[in-house]
Amino acid sequence: MRLAEIEKKARAVGIKDTWKYSKKDLIKTIQRKEGNFDCFGSATNYCDQSACYWRGDCLK
């Protein structure tokens, strides 16, 4: 997912100053705001969060 799309989603959940975050940190912050685990980028070959919006990007 492109950074512009991630920033748009971040603003939709109330995160301001998105430029302060790296892509990974911004996604983790979005995950926390949505009440989910902030686990983006921490899976190693397996992820049990099959309904996660970020799963495809995370497992790349």
mmCIF file of the N, C-alpha and C atoms, coordinates in Angstrom:
data_MODEL
# 
_entry.id   MODEL 
# 
loop_
_atom_site.group_PDB 
_atom_site.id 
_atom_site.type_symbol 
_atom_site.label_atom_id 
_atom_site.label_alt_id 
_atom_site.label_comp_id 
_atom_site.label_asym_id 
_atom_site.label_entity_id 
_atom_site.label_seq_id 
_atom_site.pdbx_PDB_ins_code 
_atom_site.Cartn_x 
_atom_site.Cartn_y 
_atom_site.Cartn_z 
_atom_site.occupancy 
_atom_site.B_iso_or_equiv 
_atom_site.pdbx_formal_charge 
_atom_site.auth_seq_id 
_atom_site.auth_comp_id 
_atom_site.auth_asym_id 
_atom_site.auth_atom_id 
_atom_site.pdbx_PDB_model_num 
ATOM 1   N N  . MET A 1 1  ? 0.837  -1.162  0.000  1.00 0.00 ? 1  MET A N  1 
ATOM 2   C CA . MET A 1 1  ? 0.000  0.000   0.000  1.00 0.00 ? 1  MET A CA 1 
ATOM 3   C C  . MET A 1 1  ? 0.889  1.234   0.000  1.00 0.00 ? 1  MET A C  1 
ATOM 4   N N  . ARG A 1 2  ? 0.481  2.210   -0.736 1.00 0.00 ? 2  ARG A N  1 
ATOM 5   C CA . ARG A 1 2  ? 1.257  3.445   -0.844 1.00 0.00 ? 2  ARG A CA 1 
ATOM 6   C C  . ARG A 1 2  ? 1.098  4.301   0.405  1.00 0.00 ? 2  ARG A C  1 
ATOM 7   N N  . LEU A 1 3  ? 2.122  5.071   0.696  1.00 0.00 ? 3  LEU A N  1 
ATOM 8   C CA . LEU A 1 3  ? 2.133  5.910   1.887  1.00 0.00 ? 3  LEU A CA 1 
ATOM 9   C C  . LEU A 1 3  ? 0.966  6.901   1.888  1.00 0.00 ? 3  LEU A C  1 
ATOM 10  N N  . ALA A 1 4  ? 0.617  7.453   0.745  1.00 0.00 ? 4  ALA A N  1 
ATOM 11  C CA . ALA A 1 4  ? -0.502 8.403   0.673  1.00 0.00 ? 4  ALA A CA 1 
ATOM 12  C C  . ALA A 1 4  ? -1.809 7.746   1.118  1.00 0.00 ? 4  ALA A C  1 
ATOM 13  N N  . GLU A 1 5  ? -2.013 6.500   0.747  1.00 0.00 ? 5  GLU A N  1 
ATOM 14  C CA . GLU A 1 5  ? -3.218 5.773   1.161  1.00 0.00 ? 5  GLU A CA 1 
ATOM 15  C C  . GLU A 1 5  ? -3.209 5.512   2.669  1.00 0.00 ? 5  GLU A C  1 
ATOM 16  N N  . ILE A 1 6  ? -2.048 5.182   3.198  1.00 0.00 ? 6  ILE A N  1 
ATOM 17  C CA . ILE A 1 6  ? -1.913 4.926   4.630  1.00 0.00 ? 6  ILE A CA 1 
ATOM 18  C C  . ILE A 1 6  ? -2.176 6.212   5.410  1.00 0.00 ? 6  ILE A C  1 
ATOM 19  N N  . GLU A 1 7  ? -1.630 7.335   4.932  1.00 0.00 ? 7  GLU A N  1 
ATOM 20  C CA . GLU A 1 7  ? -1.848 8.622   5.594  1.00 0.00 ? 7  GLU A CA 1 
ATOM 21  C C  . GLU A 1 7  ? -3.325 9.002   5.571  1.00 0.00 ? 7  GLU A C  1 
ATOM 22  N N  . LYS A 1 8  ? -4.015 8.719   4.491  1.00 0.00 ? 8  LYS A N  1 
ATOM 23  C CA . LYS A 1 8  ? -5.449 9.001   4.391  1.00 0.00 ? 8  LYS A CA 1 
ATOM 24  C C  . LYS A 1 8  ? -6.213 8.189   5.436  1.00 0.00 ? 8  LYS A C  1 
ATOM 25  N N  . LYS A 1 9  ? -5.884 6.914   5.567  1.00 0.00 ? 9  LYS A N  1 
ATOM 26  C CA . LYS A 1 9  ? -6.530 6.056   6.556  1.00 0.00 ? 9  LYS A CA 1 
ATOM 27  C C  . LYS A 1 9  ? -6.209 6.548   7.970  1.00 0.00 ? 9  LYS A C  1 
ATOM 28  N N  . ALA A 1 10 ? -4.981 6.990   8.183  1.00 0.00 ? 10 ALA A N  1 
ATOM 29  C CA . ALA A 1 10 ? -4.570 7.502   9.492  1.00 0.00 ? 10 ALA A CA 1 
ATOM 30  C C  . ALA A 1 10 ? -5.393 8.734   9.867  1.00 0.00 ? 10 ALA A C  1 
ATOM 31  N N  . ARG A 1 11 ? -5.561 9.649   8.937  1.00 0.00 ? 11 ARG A N  1 
ATOM 32  C CA . ARG A 1 11 ? -6.354 10.848  9.215  1.00 0.00 ? 11 ARG A CA 1 
ATOM 33  C C  . ARG A 1 11 ? -7.805 10.482  9.496  1.00 0.00 ? 11 ARG A C  1 
ATOM 34  N N  . ALA A 1 12 ? -8.299 9.443   8.848  1.00 0.00 ? 12 ALA A N  1 
ATOM 35  C CA . ALA A 1 12 ? -9.688 9.003   9.052  1.00 0.00 ? 12 ALA A CA 1 
ATOM 36  C C  . ALA A 1 12 ? -9.926 8.482   10.466 1.00 0.00 ? 12 ALA A C  1 
ATOM 37  N N  . VAL A 1 13 ? -8.873 7.966   11.117 1.00 0.00 ? 13 VAL A N  1 
ATOM 38  C CA . VAL A 1 13 ? -9.024 7.470   12.490 1.00 0.00 ? 13 VAL A CA 1 
ATOM 39  C C  . VAL A 1 13 ? -8.527 8.492   13.518 1.00 0.00 ? 13 VAL A C  1 
ATOM 40  N N  . GLY A 1 14 ? -8.208 9.712   13.058 1.00 0.00 ? 14 GLY A N  1 
ATOM 41  C CA . GLY A 1 14 ? -7.870 10.793  13.976 1.00 0.00 ? 14 GLY A CA 1 
ATOM 42  C C  . GLY A 1 14 ? -6.404 11.023  14.238 1.00 0.00 ? 14 GLY A C  1 
ATOM 43  N N  . ILE A 1 15 ? -5.530 10.468  13.438 1.00 0.00 ? 15 ILE A N  1 
ATOM 44  C CA . ILE A 1 15 ? -4.088 10.671  13.624 1.00 0.00 ? 15 ILE A CA 1 
ATOM 45  C C  . ILE A 1 15 ? -3.660 11.897  12.822 1.00 0.00 ? 15 ILE A C  1 
ATOM 46  N N  . LYS A 1 16 ? -3.056 12.846  13.525 1.00 0.00 ? 16 LYS A N  1 
ATOM 47  C CA . LYS A 1 16 ? -2.593 14.070  12.879 1.00 0.00 ? 16 LYS A CA 1 
ATOM 48  C C  . LYS A 1 16 ? -1.082 14.022  12.723 1.00 0.00 ? 16 LYS A C  1 
ATOM 49  N N  . ASP A 1 17 ? -0.553 14.905  11.932 1.00 0.00 ? 17 ASP A N  1 
ATOM 50  C CA . ASP A 1 17 ? 0.895  14.996  11.704 1.00 0.00 ? 17 ASP A CA 1 
ATOM 51  C C  . ASP A 1 17 ? 1.480  13.654  11.264 1.00 0.00 ? 17 ASP A C  1 
ATOM 52  N N  . THR A 1 18 ? 0.868  13.060  10.254 1.00 0.00 ? 18 THR A N  1 
ATOM 53  C CA . THR A 1 18 ? 1.294  11.741  9.789  1.00 0.00 ? 18 THR A CA 1 
ATOM 54  C C  . THR A 1 18 ? 2.725  11.743  9.266  1.00 0.00 ? 18 THR A C  1 
ATOM 55  N N  . TRP A 1 19 ? 3.245  12.894  8.908  1.00 0.00 ? 19 TRP A N  1 
ATOM 56  C CA . TRP A 1 19 ? 4.603  12.985  8.381  1.00 0.00 ? 19 TRP A CA 1 
ATOM 57  C C  . TRP A 1 19 ? 5.657  12.648  9.431  1.00 0.00 ? 19 TRP A C  1 
ATOM 58  N N  . LYS A 1 20 ? 5.262  12.646  10.706 1.00 0.00 ? 20 LYS A N  1 
ATOM 59  C CA . LYS A 1 20 ? 6.209  12.353  11.783 1.00 0.00 ? 20 LYS A CA 1 
ATOM 60  C C  . LYS A 1 20 ? 6.546  10.868  11.903 1.00 0.00 ? 20 LYS A C  1 
ATOM 61  N N  . TYR A 1 21 ? 5.758  10.019  11.253 1.00 0.00 ? 21 TYR A N  1 
ATOM 62  C CA . TYR A 1 21 ? 5.875  8.580   11.421 1.00 0.00 ? 21 TYR A CA 1 
ATOM 63  C C  . TYR A 1 21 ? 6.534  7.910   10.219 1.00 0.00 ? 21 TYR A C  1 
ATOM 64  N N  . SER A 1 22 ? 7.247  6.831   10.475 1.00 0.00 ? 22 SER A N  1 
ATOM 65  C CA . SER A 1 22 ? 7.679  5.969   9.378  1.00 0.00 ? 22 SER A CA 1 
ATOM 66  C C  . SER A 1 22 ? 6.441  5.187   8.940  1.00 0.00 ? 22 SER A C  1 
ATOM 67  N N  . LYS A 1 23 ? 6.499  4.545   7.800  1.00 0.00 ? 23 LYS A N  1 
ATOM 68  C CA . LYS A 1 23 ? 5.361  3.764   7.308  1.00 0.00 ? 23 LYS A CA 1 
ATOM 69  C C  . LYS A 1 23 ? 4.960  2.702   8.333  1.00 0.00 ? 23 LYS A C  1 
ATOM 70  N N  . LYS A 1 24 ? 5.929  1.977   8.835  1.00 0.00 ? 24 LYS A N  1 
ATOM 71  C CA . LYS A 1 24 ? 5.673  0.907   9.797  1.00 0.00 ? 24 LYS A CA 1 
ATOM 72  C C  . LYS A 1 24 ? 5.052  1.451   11.079 1.00 0.00 ? 24 LYS A C  1 
ATOM 73  N N  . ASP A 1 25 ? 5.596  2.531   11.606 1.00 0.00 ? 25 ASP A N  1 
ATOM 74  C CA . ASP A 1 25 ? 5.076  3.114   12.846 1.00 0.00 ? 25 ASP A CA 1 
ATOM 75  C C  . ASP A 1 25 ? 3.678  3.699   12.654 1.00 0.00 ? 25 ASP A C  1 
ATOM 76  N N  . LEU A 1 26 ? 3.427  4.263   11.492 1.00 0.00 ? 26 LEU A N  1 
ATOM 77  C CA . LEU A 1 26 ? 2.108  4.820   11.213 1.00 0.00 ? 26 LEU A CA 1 
ATOM 78  C C  . LEU A 1 26 ? 1.058  3.710   11.175 1.00 0.00 ? 26 LEU A C  1 
ATOM 79  N N  . ILE A 1 27 ? 1.387  2.609   10.539 1.00 0.00 ? 27 ILE A N  1 
ATOM 80  C CA . ILE A 1 27 ? 0.458  1.479   10.488 1.00 0.00 ? 27 ILE A CA 1 
ATOM 81  C C  . ILE A 1 27 ? 0.213  0.924   11.884 1.00 0.00 ? 27 ILE A C  1 
ATOM 82  N N  . LYS A 1 28 ? 1.256  0.794   12.683 1.00 0.00 ? 28 LYS A N  1 
ATOM 83  C CA . LYS A 1 28 ? 1.091  0.302   14.054 1.00 0.00 ? 28 LYS A CA 1 
ATOM 84  C C  . LYS A 1 28 ? 0.213  1.248   14.878 1.00 0.00 ? 28 LYS A C  1 
ATOM 85  N N  . THR A 1 29 ? 0.368  2.550   14.667 1.00 0.00 ? 29 THR A N  1 
ATOM 86  C CA . THR A 1 29 ? -0.457 3.527   15.371 1.00 0.00 ? 29 THR A CA 1 
ATOM 87  C C  . THR A 1 29 ? -1.914 3.407   14.942 1.00 0.00 ? 29 THR A C  1 
ATOM 88  N N  . ILE A 1 30 ? -2.153 3.200   13.667 1.00 0.00 ? 30 ILE A N  1 
ATOM 89  C CA . ILE A 1 30 ? -3.515 2.982   13.166 1.00 0.00 ? 30 ILE A CA 1 
ATOM 90  C C  . ILE A 1 30 ? -4.097 1.724   13.804 1.00 0.00 ? 30 ILE A C  1 
ATOM 91  N N  . GLN A 1 31 ? -3.319 0.663   13.856 1.00 0.00 ? 31 GLN A N  1 
ATOM 92  C CA . GLN A 1 31 ? -3.792 -0.584  14.459 1.00 0.00 ? 31 GLN A CA 1 
ATOM 93  C C  . GLN A 1 31 ? -4.223 -0.358  15.906 1.00 0.00 ? 31 GLN A C  1 
ATOM 94  N N  . ARG A 1 32 ? -3.432 0.373   16.670 1.00 0.00 ? 32 ARG A N  1 
ATOM 95  C CA . ARG A 1 32 ? -3.785 0.659   18.072 1.00 0.00 ? 32 ARG A CA 1 
ATOM 96  C C  . ARG A 1 32 ? -5.055 1.489   18.162 1.00 0.00 ? 32 ARG A C  1 
ATOM 97  N N  . LYS A 1 33 ? -5.171 2.521   17.308 1.00 0.00 ? 33 LYS A N  1 
ATOM 98  C CA . LYS A 1 33 ? -6.352 3.381   17.313 1.00 0.00 ? 33 LYS A CA 1 
ATOM 99  C C  . LYS A 1 33 ? -7.620 2.586   17.008 1.00 0.00 ? 33 LYS A C  1 
ATOM 100 N N  . GLU A 1 34 ? -7.488 1.565   16.184 1.00 0.00 ? 34 GLU A N  1 
ATOM 101 C CA . GLU A 1 34 ? -8.640 0.743   15.811 1.00 0.00 ? 34 GLU A CA 1 
ATOM 102 C C  . GLU A 1 34 ? -8.926 -0.353  16.838 1.00 0.00 ? 34 GLU A C  1 
ATOM 103 N N  . GLY A 1 35 ? -8.099 -0.433  17.879 1.00 0.00 ? 35 GLY A N  1 
ATOM 104 C CA . GLY A 1 35 ? -8.310 -1.417  18.928 1.00 0.00 ? 35 GLY A CA 1 
ATOM 105 C C  . GLY A 1 35 ? -7.745 -2.792  18.612 1.00 0.00 ? 35 GLY A C  1 
ATOM 106 N N  . ASN A 1 36 ? -6.788 -2.834  17.695 1.00 0.00 ? 36 ASN A N  1 
ATOM 107 C CA . ASN A 1 36 ? -6.168 -4.096  17.287 1.00 0.00 ? 36 ASN A CA 1 
ATOM 108 C C  . ASN A 1 36 ? -4.751 -4.208  17.840 1.00 0.00 ? 36 ASN A C  1 
ATOM 109 N N  . PHE A 1 37 ? -4.152 -5.377  17.665 1.00 0.00 ? 37 PHE A N  1 
ATOM 110 C CA . PHE A 1 37 ? -2.752 -5.558  18.014 1.00 0.00 ? 37 PHE A CA 1 
ATOM 111 C C  . PHE A 1 37 ? -1.899 -4.687  17.102 1.00 0.00 ? 37 PHE A C  1 
ATOM 112 N N  . ASP A 1 38 ? -0.872 -4.085  17.634 1.00 0.00 ? 38 ASP A N  1 
ATOM 113 C CA . ASP A 1 38 ? 0.038  -3.275  16.817 1.00 0.00 ? 38 ASP A CA 1 
ATOM 114 C C  . ASP A 1 38 ? 1.235  -4.137  16.415 1.00 0.00 ? 38 ASP A C  1 
ATOM 115 N N  . CYS A 1 39 ? 0.954  -5.100  15.562 1.00 0.00 ? 39 CYS A N  1 
ATOM 116 C CA . CYS A 1 39 ? 1.950  -6.122  15.247 1.00 0.00 ? 39 CYS A CA 1 
ATOM 117 C C  . CYS A 1 39 ? 2.516  -6.019  13.833 1.00 0.00 ? 39 CYS A C  1 
ATOM 118 N N  . PHE A 1 40 ? 2.212  -4.972  13.101 1.00 0.00 ? 40 PHE A N  1 
ATOM 119 C CA . PHE A 1 40 ? 2.651  -4.873  11.715 1.00 0.00 ? 40 PHE A CA 1 
ATOM 120 C C  . PHE A 1 40 ? 4.161  -5.075  11.587 1.00 0.00 ? 40 PHE A C  1 
ATOM 121 N N  . GLY A 1 41 ? 4.542  -5.975  10.709 1.00 0.00 ? 41 GLY A N  1 
ATOM 122 C CA . GLY A 1 41 ? 5.955  -6.219  10.439 1.00 0.00 ? 41 GLY A CA 1 
ATOM 123 C C  . GLY A 1 41 ? 6.641  -7.150  11.414 1.00 0.00 ? 41 GLY A C  1 
ATOM 124 N N  . SER A 1 42 ? 5.902  -7.716  12.348 1.00 0.00 ? 42 SER A N  1 
ATOM 125 C CA . SER A 1 42 ? 6.547  -8.577  13.340 1.00 0.00 ? 42 SER A CA 1 
ATOM 126 C C  . SER A 1 42 ? 6.326  -10.067 13.083 1.00 0.00 ? 42 SER A C  1 
ATOM 127 N N  . ALA A 1 43 ? 5.480  -10.413 12.129 1.00 0.00 ? 43 ALA A N  1 
ATOM 128 C CA . ALA A 1 43 ? 5.223  -11.830 11.829 1.00 0.00 ? 43 ALA A CA 1 
ATOM 129 C C  . ALA A 1 43 ? 6.405  -12.431 11.074 1.00 0.00 ? 43 ALA A C  1 
ATOM 130 N N  . THR A 1 44 ? 6.692  -13.679 11.364 1.00 0.00 ? 44 THR A N  1 
ATOM 131 C CA . THR A 1 44 ? 7.742  -14.387 10.631 1.00 0.00 ? 44 THR A CA 1 
ATOM 132 C C  . THR A 1 44 ? 7.136  -15.625 9.988  1.00 0.00 ? 44 THR A C  1 
ATOM 133 N N  . ASN A 1 45 ? 6.799  -15.490 8.721  1.00 0.00 ? 45 ASN A N  1 
ATOM 134 C CA . ASN A 1 45 ? 6.248  -16.563 7.886  1.00 0.00 ? 45 ASN A CA 1 
ATOM 135 C C  . ASN A 1 45 ? 4.833  -17.006 8.244  1.00 0.00 ? 45 ASN A C  1 
ATOM 136 N N  . TYR A 1 46 ? 4.271  -16.543 9.333  1.00 0.00 ? 46 TYR A N  1 
ATOM 137 C CA . TYR A 1 46 ? 2.917  -16.940 9.717  1.00 0.00 ? 46 TYR A CA 1 
ATOM 138 C C  . TYR A 1 46 ? 2.252  -15.818 10.501 1.00 0.00 ? 46 TYR A C  1 
ATOM 139 N N  . CYS A 1 47 ? 0.961  -15.636 10.236 1.00 0.00 ? 47 CYS A N  1 
ATOM 140 C CA . CYS A 1 47 ? 0.173  -14.649 10.956 1.00 0.00 ? 47 CYS A CA 1 
ATOM 141 C C  . CYS A 1 47 ? -1.219 -15.229 11.182 1.00 0.00 ? 47 CYS A C  1 
ATOM 142 N N  . ASP A 1 48 ? -1.672 -15.220 12.429 1.00 0.00 ? 48 ASP A N  1 
ATOM 143 C CA . ASP A 1 48 ? -2.990 -15.767 12.732 1.00 0.00 ? 48 ASP A CA 1 
ATOM 144 C C  . ASP A 1 48 ? -4.101 -14.720 12.665 1.00 0.00 ? 48 ASP A C  1 
ATOM 145 N N  . GLN A 1 49 ? -3.761 -13.497 12.290 1.00 0.00 ? 49 GLN A N  1 
ATOM 146 C CA . GLN A 1 49 ? -4.741 -12.422 12.166 1.00 0.00 ? 49 GLN A CA 1 
ATOM 147 C C  . GLN A 1 49 ? -5.274 -12.363 10.733 1.00 0.00 ? 49 GLN A C  1 
ATOM 148 N N  . SER A 1 50 ? -6.079 -13.340 10.362 1.00 0.00 ? 50 SER A N  1 
ATOM 149 C CA . SER A 1 50 ? -6.521 -13.477 8.968  1.00 0.00 ? 50 SER A CA 1 
ATOM 150 C C  . SER A 1 50 ? -7.420 -12.339 8.496  1.00 0.00 ? 50 SER A C  1 
ATOM 151 N N  . ALA A 1 51 ? -8.079 -11.620 9.390  1.00 0.00 ? 51 ALA A N  1 
ATOM 152 C CA . ALA A 1 51 ? -8.971 -10.534 8.999  1.00 0.00 ? 51 ALA A CA 1 
ATOM 153 C C  . ALA A 1 51 ? -8.288 -9.165  9.026  1.00 0.00 ? 51 ALA A C  1 
ATOM 154 N N  . CYS A 1 52 ? -7.009 -9.141  9.281  1.00 0.00 ? 52 CYS A N  1 
ATOM 155 C CA . CYS A 1 52 ? -6.280 -7.880  9.397  1.00 0.00 ? 52 CYS A CA 1 
ATOM 156 C C  . CYS A 1 52 ? -6.201 -7.165  8.043  1.00 0.00 ? 52 CYS A C  1 
ATOM 157 N N  . TYR A 1 53 ? -6.493 -5.881  8.067  1.00 0.00 ? 53 TYR A N  1 
ATOM 158 C CA . TYR A 1 53 ? -6.438 -5.045  6.867  1.00 0.00 ? 53 TYR A CA 1 
ATOM 159 C C  . TYR A 1 53 ? -5.028 -4.993  6.281  1.00 0.00 ? 53 TYR A C  1 
ATOM 160 N N  . TRP A 1 54 ? -4.027 -5.079  7.094  1.00 0.00 ? 54 TRP A N  1 
ATOM 161 C CA . TRP A 1 54 ? -2.627 -4.895  6.701  1.00 0.00 ? 54 TRP A CA 1 
ATOM 162 C C  . TRP A 1 54 ? -1.910 -6.198  6.398  1.00 0.00 ? 54 TRP A C  1 
ATOM 163 N N  . ARG A 1 55 ? -2.559 -7.315  6.528  1.00 0.00 ? 55 ARG A N  1 
ATOM 164 C CA . ARG A 1 55 ? -1.926 -8.634  6.441  1.00 0.00 ? 55 ARG A CA 1 
ATOM 165 C C  . ARG A 1 55 ? -1.100 -8.824  5.172  1.00 0.00 ? 55 ARG A C  1 
ATOM 166 N N  . GLY A 1 56 ? -1.641 -8.443  4.041  1.00 0.00 ? 56 GLY A N  1 
ATOM 167 C CA . GLY A 1 56 ? -0.933 -8.623  2.769  1.00 0.00 ? 56 GLY A CA 1 
ATOM 168 C C  . GLY A 1 56 ? 0.398  -7.881  2.716  1.00 0.00 ? 56 GLY A C  1 
ATOM 169 N N  . ASP A 1 57 ? 0.392  -6.632  3.160  1.00 0.00 ? 57 ASP A N  1 
ATOM 170 C CA . ASP A 1 57 ? 1.626  -5.833  3.186  1.00 0.00 ? 57 ASP A CA 1 
ATOM 171 C C  . ASP A 1 57 ? 2.595  -6.345  4.247  1.00 0.00 ? 57 ASP A C  1 
ATOM 172 N N  . CYS A 1 58 ? 2.043  -6.794  5.344  1.00 0.00 ? 58 CYS A N  1 
ATOM 173 C CA . CYS A 1 58 ? 2.871  -7.234  6.464  1.00 0.00 ? 58 CYS A CA 1 
ATOM 174 C C  . CYS A 1 58 ? 3.684  -8.484  6.128  1.00 0.00 ? 58 CYS A C  1 
ATOM 175 N N  . LEU A 1 59 ? 3.078  -9.408  5.434  1.00 0.00 ? 59 LEU A N  1 
ATOM 176 C CA . LEU A 1 59 ? 3.743  -10.675 5.147  1.00 0.00 ? 59 LEU A CA 1 
ATOM 177 C C  . LEU A 1 59 ? 4.606  -10.656 3.902  1.00 0.00 ? 59 LEU A C  1 
ATOM 178 N N  . LYS A 1 60 ? 4.709  -9.521  3.231  1.00 0.00 ? 60 LYS A N  1 
ATOM 179 C CA . LYS A 1 60 ? 5.547  -9.426  2.019  1.00 0.00 ? 60 LYS A CA 1 
ATOM 180 C C  . LYS A 1 60 ? 7.006  -9.597  2.344  1.00 0.00 ? 60 LYS A C  1 
# 
